[in-house]
Amino acid sequence: MEKRIYNLSAGPAILPEEVLLEAQKDLYSYKGSGMSVMEMSHRGKIFDGIIKDADADLRKLLGINEDYSILFLQGGATLQFSMVPLNLMPPNNKADYIVTGAWAEKAAKEAKRVGAVNVAATTKSDNYARIPKQAEMKLDPEASYVHFTSNNTIFGTQFRTEPETGNVPLVCDASSDFLHKKIDMNKYSLIYAGAQKNIGPSGVTVVVIKKDLLARSSDSLHTYMNYKIHADNETMYNTPTTFGIYIAGLVFKWLLNMGGLDEMYKRNLDKAKVLYDVIDGSDGYYKGTTAVEDRSLMNVTYRLPNEQLEEKFVKEASAKGFSGLKGHRSVGGIRASIYNAFPKAGVEALTEFMSEFKKNN
Ligand SMILES: *Cc1c(COP(=O)(O)O)cnc(C)c1O
């Protein structure tokens, strides 16, 4: 077998090796069917089993009950930036957005095309280096919903707990930390995630929506944009991204086999601690870019003493098999994305490299 690299890319990102090997085994002929999952009807019996399993396994992982529909849509998290306001803004036509980074900004931008957006809180003046406190949020009790981004992929911050929104429905973009830990689904009215960071390949977006919200979806919406149509048709209104759903389903099974999301969370805490400890113990050579209490477990962002050293760091790391470490251009520096599938051994190897690099530079 060819050797795999340490893939620290922010997305599309690393997938579990076990999942890749299983997909490889079944790629040519899925479980004796004589065809690949890519080649079979989305309305056939085999794919029906695959998507039903994915739905059931996701429900098991997060404890999602029958009050919610699970949709597997296309268009990425970006399409959800539009679908959320188009479906959920009415009838009050105003929504609260908590703006904690570039993705949240983009979500708010699309919502403004639909109705009134109240920026309930923003940490832009701190270059998004922290998460706003509950007391800073100016929430409107009449808002149709509150939107927040649970993990800020670019800036390396993460909400530890959900914003408290009273009776106003909570909507979450969880694209870069979905399934990194167990959450209390009862707090959420809608949660969405593009798959390509933590749960599968690009092209499939998971939307979990509380069924009582579906009444808001107006018949005047374009068909694909309408949550109620997708829910009524159990994702099968049109051809869904079958192969992406299949791979996400394998990832759900991988998580269940591991022991579920509490076990995954334990591993994520452990992995992130190894890396942050090296940053904090480096006498200021490596500097985290965010408030310590808001640090992401998924995207670890840090700087070196200067940009020349950062460039050298990325180059030498790449030669040693660590890929995807260059930070987003709006933050600079280094970003190590250590999603669910990234192994602890890889984090340890990275920290060894960091210690060595510091010694030599
Ligand atoms: C990557 C990302 C997006 C954009 O996802 P697409 O699937 O490319 O549309 C949105 N939100 C967050 C938090 C992300 O990390």
Ligand as a Chemical Component Dictionary entry (heavy atoms), coordinates in Angstrom:
data_LIG
# 
_chem_comp.id                   LIG 
_chem_comp.type                 NON-POLYMER 
_chem_comp.pdbx_formal_charge   0 
_chem_comp.three_letter_code    LIG 
# 
loop_
_chem_comp_atom.comp_id 
_chem_comp_atom.atom_id 
_chem_comp_atom.alt_atom_id 
_chem_comp_atom.type_symbol 
_chem_comp_atom.charge 
_chem_comp_atom.model_Cartn_x 
_chem_comp_atom.model_Cartn_y 
_chem_comp_atom.model_Cartn_z 
_chem_comp_atom.pdbx_ordinal 
LIG C1 C1 C 0 -16.122 25.452 4.814 1  
LIG C2 C2 C 0 -17.203 26.135 5.528 2  
LIG C3 C3 C 0 -18.320 26.648 4.847 3  
LIG C4 C4 C 0 -18.467 26.598 3.350 4  
LIG O1 O1 O 0 -18.752 25.331 2.925 5  
LIG P1 P1 P 0 -19.063 25.004 1.392 6  
LIG O2 O2 O 0 -19.441 23.554 1.503 7  
LIG O3 O3 O 0 -17.820 25.233 0.629 8  
LIG O4 O4 O 0 -20.174 25.851 0.946 9  
LIG C5 C5 C 0 -19.312 27.238 5.601 10 
LIG N1 N1 N 0 -19.235 27.328 6.931 11 
LIG C6 C6 C 0 -18.168 26.856 7.619 12 
LIG C7 C7 C 0 -18.125 26.983 9.104 13 
LIG C8 C8 C 0 -17.126 26.244 6.934 14 
LIG O5 O5 O 0 -16.075 25.777 7.605 15 
# 
loop_
_chem_comp_bond.comp_id 
_chem_comp_bond.atom_id_1 
_chem_comp_bond.atom_id_2 
_chem_comp_bond.value_order 
_chem_comp_bond.pdbx_ordinal 
LIG C1 C2 SING 1  
LIG C2 C3 SING 2  
LIG C2 C8 DOUB 3  
LIG C3 C4 SING 4  
LIG C3 C5 DOUB 5  
LIG C4 O1 SING 6  
LIG O1 P1 SING 7  
LIG P1 O2 DOUB 8  
LIG P1 O3 SING 9  
LIG P1 O4 SING 10 
LIG C5 N1 SING 11 
LIG N1 C6 DOUB 12 
LIG C6 C7 SING 13 
LIG C6 C8 SING 14 
LIG C8 O5 SING 15 
# 
